[in-house]
Amino acid sequence: MSPVSDLHPQSTTGSFHGGAWTADAGDSPAIDAGDPNDAFVSETDPNGGRINIGAWGNTVQASRTMGTAAPAPVGAAASAAQSTDGTGNVAVSIEVNHSTGGDTQARIEWSDAENGTYQVATLAGPVTADADDSGGPPGLDNGAAYQLGAGDDTRIVTADGSNTVSFTWASASDVPTADGTYWLRLTVTDGDTDQTTPAMQQVAVDNIAPAGLADLTVADLSGTSLTFSWTAARETNFDGYDLWYGPNQGDVEGRTGSAAAWTEEEDEALATAAKSTTTVTEVERGTQYFAKLWAIDITGHELGSSLASSFTAGRDTVFHYVATTGINNGTEGDRSDPWSTIQRAINAIPGNLVTQETYYVVEVLDSGRYEGKVAINRTANQSYSITVRPAAGQTPTIVPPNNKDAVLIKTAYATLTGFRIEGPRKWASPSMVKMG
């Protein structure tokens, strides 16, 4: 365009020069002075409702009506709340409107103080809106001056009135150590005019995990309960402790499968960060447990303790381990030094468990084949008895000699469970024996 063709009537509200709107020092009498019967709708607001005199009348470059500011879009902060999944994402909604029904864009900035220095926020999708442009929902481009409404056909539309737009502020990207109150600032533009006063939204942000949790130990145990203690966590926005326990280490660490949770639902005091002990009552005597504790804050950040392992409900419980790779004389309570047969492990148990005041568990560590009859003949009662079982995930086989009885139990309150038994004659036992 030549300099002559770029001449426009002056306007203190704005005339178009060099590809941009510029406020002039004075106003031309040609503005709004054309034939009142001529069309004027192509002139941008404010256009005075009347065509300008001159070649630019009823065009998008017509100088604007003097003395009247161009209408500005309006943006309002609707809501902002951090998620509870530990990502630091803040769900944000804004309301955008424009009296002209025109298309708009929006810029979101953040600061740690309402009147502080604001920086452009890192936003994430999905972006949704009550009404979409012809190309779909409002576009998102963190490299653009106005991140929301980027794209020629993915603006924030207002033709049908106020439009609600929802998106995510990735606060962990902008403020990875945030722990306090932050402010979001919204500025909406129609490409020519920004909203008169940016909208502000206050939001609590916590991107720091709890600290200090340590030293999970078994402080006390009985046949029906386990008491744990630990060094308490430090956390401003504490939500609670979750203790997971069970016989399988992987399930405990993965918080799944056979593991069980002990939380504030079972012990209300676990909702307090200063808490440093709890007693789990839902345990099975003679079972070896693993346990791990997590401290969790209200935004889902968490810190796990070290694993407490290989402890048994019941101080009066003794384990005899068995493996096909074992020896004739194993060592009590030592998985690395097992007996070679189930019978040898049973024979190493004292004859009177009641006077011994001991509960014995014979645990087979593999799925091997064990030749020979299994005979249990000990003095026992309901409190002090014998359990013979495989370790978790194992299915060993008892192979009786010459098709005779595989299992012979002459002890009340004995349990044998989890084995395959070959041969036609499985067992012979008195009526007081619990078989599994």
C-alpha positions, 0 to 999 in steps of 0.5 A, a space after each residue: 500500500 502506498 503512503 497516499 492510499 494509507 491516509 485515513 481521517 484522524 480519530 482520537 479513538 483510533 485510525 488505521 495506519 501501517 497495519 495497526 490502530 493508532 490514536 490520533 491527536 485530533 478528530 476529522 469532521 469526515 467521521 460519521 458525516 456520510 449519508 445516513 442512508 448508506 450502509 456502515 456495518 463494515 466499520 469496526 466498533 465504535 462506528 457511531 451508527 453512520 458511514 464515514 465520508 471518504 474512500 474508507 467509509 463502510 470498510 474495516 479500516 474506517 476511522 473509529 467514532 471519536 470520543 467513544 472508546 472501542 468496546 472491550 471484551 470481558 473476562 472473569 475468573 470462574 474457578 481454580 483448584 489444584 488436583 489431588 493426584 500429585 501432578 500439581 495440575 490446577 483445573 481452571 475455568 474462565 468466563 469470556 464475553 464481548 458485547 460485539 459477539 466477536 471472537 477473542 483470545 485469553 492470556 493467563 499469567 501467575 504470580 506468588 503475590 496479588 500485586 507481584 510480578 506476573 509470568 506467563 503460565 504454562 497451560 495444558 489441555 484438554 481445553 473445553 468450552 460451552 461453544 466452539 469456533 468453526 475449527 473446534 475448541 479454543 486452541 492452546 499455544 503456550 508460545 503465543 502472546 495469548 495462549 488460549 484461542 490460538 488459531 484462526 478458526 479456534 478462537 474463544 467465540 462469544 456470538 452466543 454470549 458468555 462462553 465458559 472455557 476450562 483448561 489446566 495450569 501445569 503449576 509444577 512446571 512453573 513453580 515446582 516448589 510451590 507451597 502457599 497462595 498463588 494468583 492467576 491473572 486473566 486478560 482477554 483480547 479481541 485482537 484490537 482491545 484488551 479487557 479494561 481490568 484483568 481478572 484475578 483468581 486466588 488459588 492454593 498450590 502445594 507441589 512439595 511432598 511430605 518430608 521426614 518420614 522414617 524408621 518404620 519398625 514393629 514396636 510390639 506384636 501379639 498373636 492378633 495385633 502388630 504395633 508400628 512406630 515411626 518418625 513422624 512426617 512434616 507437611 503443611 497440608 497433611 492428609 493422612 498416613 496409609 499403612 499397607 501390610 501383607 504376606 507378599 512384599 510386592 503387593 505391599 510395595 504396590 499397594 495391591 493384591 493380598 496387601 491390606 490398608 490401615 488408614 484413618 478409617 481404622 485409626 482416626 489419629 492417622 489423619 494427624 502428621 504428628 502421629 507416630 504409632 498405630 496398632 493393626 488388629 486385623 492380623 493372622 497369627 503365624 503369618 509373616 508380614 511386610 509393611 510400608 507406610 506412606 505420608 500423603 498431603 491433600 494434593 496427592 504428593 506422598 512420601 513412603 517409608 522403608 519396608 518393614 519385613 519378615 516379622 510375625 504376628 505372635 512372639 510365641 511363633 516359631 518357623 521351621 522351613 523346608 526345601 528340597 535343597 535343604 539338609 537333615 538338620 535345619 535351623 529354626 527361623 532361618 529360611 536360608 537353612 531349611 530342613 530337607 523333608 517335611 517330616 524332619 522339620 516336624 520331628 524337630 518340634 518339641 513333643 509338648 507345645 502347651 508346656 513349651 507355650 509355642 505355636 509352630 509353623 512348618 513352611 515349605 519354600 518350593 513346589 517340590 515333591 516330598 516322598 514319605 508319609 507326613 505324621 504329626 503327633 504332638 501335645 497341643 491345644 487351641 493356643 499352641 498348635 502346629 500349622 504345615 503349609 507352603 509358602 506363598 505361590 508354592 504348591 508342593 506335593 506329598 507322595 506317600 510310600 507304597 500307596 499308604 496313608 499320605 498324612 497321619 495326624 494324631 494331634 488335636 488343633 493341627 492344620 495342614 493346608 495347600 498341598 497336592 497329595 498323590 495316591 488313593 489314601 490321603 490321610 488318617 486323622 482324629 476328629 479334632 484335627 483341622 484339615 485344609 
